[in-house]
Amino acid sequence: MFNVVLSTHLLNTNPEKSDNQVYICHCEDVKVDEILKAIGDRKFISVDELKHITRLGMGPCRGKRCILRIKQLMRGYGIEVTGDATPRGPMANQINMGELHSKKVHEHIITPERKVIKANAVVAGGGIAGSSLFRYLAEAGMKPFLVNDEYGGSWRNIAAGRPAFSLPALAEIAAQNLQLFKELHAISDIDFTLIRYVNFVHDEATYKSLDASKAWSDAYMVEAKDFRKEISPEFNLHCKTYSHALITNNCWHATPGKTIDVLRKIGTQNGGTILEKAKVIDVEKTGKEYRVIVLNRQGEYVEYHTEVFINALGAKAANFAQKVGIETGLFPVKHQAFITRRMPLLGKNGAPLDMLIDRRKYRGFSAVYGQQLAETGQIIGCASPAIDPLETDKNLKTNSQDFMEIISEVFSDWIPKFSGVGLQALWSGYYVEPRYIVDPELGLFIGMRGHGFMLSQYIAKLYVDALKGKAVPDYFHHLKLSGPGLSEMAFK
Ligand SMILES: Cc1cc2nc3c(=O)[nH]c(=O)nc-3n(C[C@H](O)[C@H](O)[C@H](O)COP(=O)(O)OP(=O)(O)OC[C@H]3O[C@@H](n4cnc5c(N)ncnc54)[C@H](O)[C@@H]3O)c2cc1C
């Protein structure tokens, strides 16, 4: 309405008909009348002088709109407004005080009045890490709240697990997880299936490292001439890329959504409460108490007060750790995946095709891998970026041409029949690098790299044991932020 009045006025630059109560500078609320008074009987005035005597042009828009208007309008009064405003940063870009300062000042979140709820424990993030914690906290009688919004890596991964890690501690954690997966499957069907990992050998160095891994895994090496017998009767007879393959037993697969669902059900049956479609907005620590602001599904802001707050926020974890003054050094890496349409089972002896892995550094990727789902016969697979930081925080909504080309090349090279199968979907997720951080003192269960699905359940169990003062293996303490970490060096 106001703009219409003003523009009519500007078109009709007859001062007799002007409404001098019209605002000409909307940022600083300066009226035409004030400008005219300030100019008096002068016939010209500079923009800078007008600014200094009326505040016109000194608001957030820095004169981008009002100076053009005033120049045009004053012509109708026979007054020339000369010059231009001196440009000033940050112009229209909003930047907060404190943002450029190295010392962090906690942002004050303004919301409508908040209900306060006292909680024994709040887990932020309901992926595999958070949902496993929720289960074990509930079983320990702590009546936890689990706050989750949207779906992170735990619903976007290809859900395979292996017991073979070169680090004994990781091998132990993986073996314990395998047992927990079996137990979960006995409670409710999570499509748990035992599979094998088939690591292809493309050069001497890979041969040596895979061969060495036999020392810590139940594995055997096969030659290329036996691929049809040992891997798939459909394996490409003309594939010359690999000399051997290491086949590792006792690996597994399960459906991620079903796994998380059972963990959460056990948690709720034991007194936990799930807040789904609920977003953690802020967390602040005062003394021993955390204050966690949550925007719930009903659109209400609720403040949870608790002494046990666990950040299991996956790719968003580092941002929330910073809010309580913790620098984690973690970064999210975009990881792309695909699934095909259904196929007949293509593995050894009519079984689903095992997890096949090509570990060449090739065309921007460091590994290409995939397996066949026992339930549907679909092939599900991934390609890992060769340089993680290049994929940090990249948009998840698109898949790259390079990714599509490499999966097409490698999978068709393995099994020529793949070239005729339709891709049903492509997607991406984040995994978090460069290290796991599991630290009950700091309330962190984050950074699970490409291993969160296979390793999180047992680590969550140890977390709750540590919280309850029970004995935990020494290696658990290595996972602390201040600890050395547990880092698999042999195969990522
Ligand atoms: C394509 C792909 C393939 C993979 N394959 C495997 C594999 O085969 N085996 C394996 O072990 N691992 C695999 N991984 C890695 C695995 O997915 C991760 O390590 C694991 O999912 C991490 O679990 P998490 O619970 O820590 O994080 P997430 O699953 O990301 O959970 C964090 C949760 O917090 C939620 N959240 C974020 N911000 C907020 C907020 N403000 N308020 C409330 N909730 C919030 C997120 O939406 C999410 O639901 C793969 C990852 C990808 C991307």
The ligand as a Tripos MOL2 file, in Angstrom:
@<TRIPOS>MOLECULE
LIG
   53    58     1     0     0
SMALL
NO_CHARGES

@<TRIPOS>ATOM
      1 C1         26.1730  -44.7130    1.6350 C.3       1 LIG1
      2 C2         26.6650  -45.1950    2.9690 C.ar      1 LIG1
      3 C3         27.0100  -46.5320    3.1380 C.ar      1 LIG1
      4 C4         27.4600  -46.9970    4.3650 C.ar      1 LIG1
      5 N1         27.6770  -48.3230    4.5310 N.ar      1 LIG1
      6 C5         27.9610  -48.8100    5.7620 C.ar      1 LIG1
      7 C6         28.0670  -50.2160    5.9860 C.ar      1 LIG1
      8 O1         27.9090  -51.0170    5.0770 O.2       1 LIG1
      9 N2         28.3550  -50.6340    7.2470 N.ar      1 LIG1
     10 C7         28.5310  -49.7720    8.2890 C.ar      1 LIG1
     11 O2         28.8010  -50.2180    9.4070 O.2       1 LIG1
     12 N3         28.4220  -48.4340    8.1020 N.ar      1 LIG1
     13 C8         28.1370  -47.9300    6.8750 C.ar      1 LIG1
     14 N4         28.0210  -46.5830    6.6930 N.ar      1 LIG1
     15 C9         28.2780  -45.6840    7.8220 C.3       1 LIG1
     16 C10        27.0920  -45.6410    8.7650 C.3       1 LIG1
     17 O3         25.9190  -45.3540    8.0540 O.3       1 LIG1
     18 C11        27.3110  -44.5660    9.8300 C.3       1 LIG1
     19 O4         28.5460  -44.7710   10.4770 O.3       1 LIG1
     20 C12        26.2150  -44.6340   10.8830 C.3       1 LIG1
     21 O5         24.9510  -44.6220   10.2920 O.3       1 LIG1
     22 C13        26.3350  -43.4850   11.8470 C.3       1 LIG1
     23 O6         25.2660  -43.5760   12.7440 O.3       1 LIG1
     24 P1         24.9360  -42.4230   13.7690 P.3       1 LIG1
     25 O7         23.7950  -42.8940   14.5940 O.co2     1 LIG1
     26 O8         26.1910  -41.9910   14.4360 O.co2     1 LIG1
     27 O9         24.5100  -41.1720   12.8580 O.3       1 LIG1
     28 P2         23.1580  -40.9210   12.0500 P.3       1 LIG1
     29 O10        22.6020  -42.1530   11.4940 O.co2     1 LIG1
     30 O11        23.4450  -39.8180   11.0960 O.co2     1 LIG1
     31 O12        22.1680  -40.4410   13.1720 O.3       1 LIG1
     32 C14        22.0790  -39.1000   13.6250 C.3       1 LIG1
     33 C15        20.6150  -38.7470   13.7150 C.3       1 LIG1
     34 O13        20.4810  -37.4470   14.2700 O.3       1 LIG1
     35 C16        19.5030  -36.7450   13.5290 C.3       1 LIG1
     36 N5         19.6900  -35.3090   13.7440 N.ar      1 LIG1
     37 C17        20.5990  -34.4750   13.1940 C.ar      1 LIG1
     38 N6         20.4370  -33.2190   13.6600 N.ar      1 LIG1
     39 C18        19.4090  -33.2840   14.5470 C.ar      1 LIG1
     40 C19        18.7910  -32.3280   15.4120 C.ar      1 LIG1
     41 N7         19.1880  -31.0530   15.4330 N.pl3     1 LIG1
     42 N8         17.7900  -32.7390   16.2120 N.ar      1 LIG1
     43 C20        17.3870  -34.0290   16.2230 C.ar      1 LIG1
     44 N9         17.9290  -34.9740   15.4340 N.ar      1 LIG1
     45 C21        18.9300  -34.6060   14.6110 C.ar      1 LIG1
     46 C22        19.7820  -37.1960   12.1070 C.3       1 LIG1
     47 O14        18.7670  -36.8800   11.2130 O.3       1 LIG1
     48 C23        19.9570  -38.6870   12.3400 C.3       1 LIG1
     49 O15        18.7150  -39.3450   12.3650 O.3       1 LIG1
     50 C24        27.6120  -46.0870    5.4570 C.ar      1 LIG1
     51 C25        27.2860  -44.7440    5.2950 C.ar      1 LIG1
     52 C26        26.8080  -44.2910    4.0720 C.ar      1 LIG1
     53 C27        26.4400  -42.8540    3.9200 C.3       1 LIG1
@<TRIPOS>BOND
     1     1     2 1
     2     2     3 ar
     3     2    52 ar
     4     3     4 ar
     5     4     5 ar
     6     4    50 ar
     7     5     6 ar
     8     6     7 ar
     9     6    13 1
    10     7     8 2
    11     7     9 ar
    12     9    10 ar
    13    10    11 2
    14    10    12 ar
    15    12    13 ar
    16    13    14 ar
    17    14    15 1
    18    14    50 ar
    19    15    16 1
    20    16    17 1
    21    16    18 1
    22    18    19 1
    23    18    20 1
    24    20    21 1
    25    20    22 1
    26    22    23 1
    27    23    24 1
    28    24    25 2
    29    24    26 1
    30    24    27 1
    31    27    28 1
    32    28    29 2
    33    28    30 1
    34    28    31 1
    35    31    32 1
    36    32    33 1
    37    33    34 1
    38    33    48 1
    39    34    35 1
    40    35    36 1
    41    35    46 1
    42    36    37 ar
    43    36    45 ar
    44    37    38 ar
    45    38    39 ar
    46    39    40 ar
    47    39    45 ar
    48    40    41 1
    49    40    42 ar
    50    42    43 ar
    51    43    44 ar
    52    44    45 ar
    53    46    47 1
    54    46    48 1
    55    48    49 1
    56    50    51 ar
    57    51    52 ar
    58    52    53 1
@<TRIPOS>SUBSTRUCTURE
     1 LIG1         1 GROUP 0 **** ****
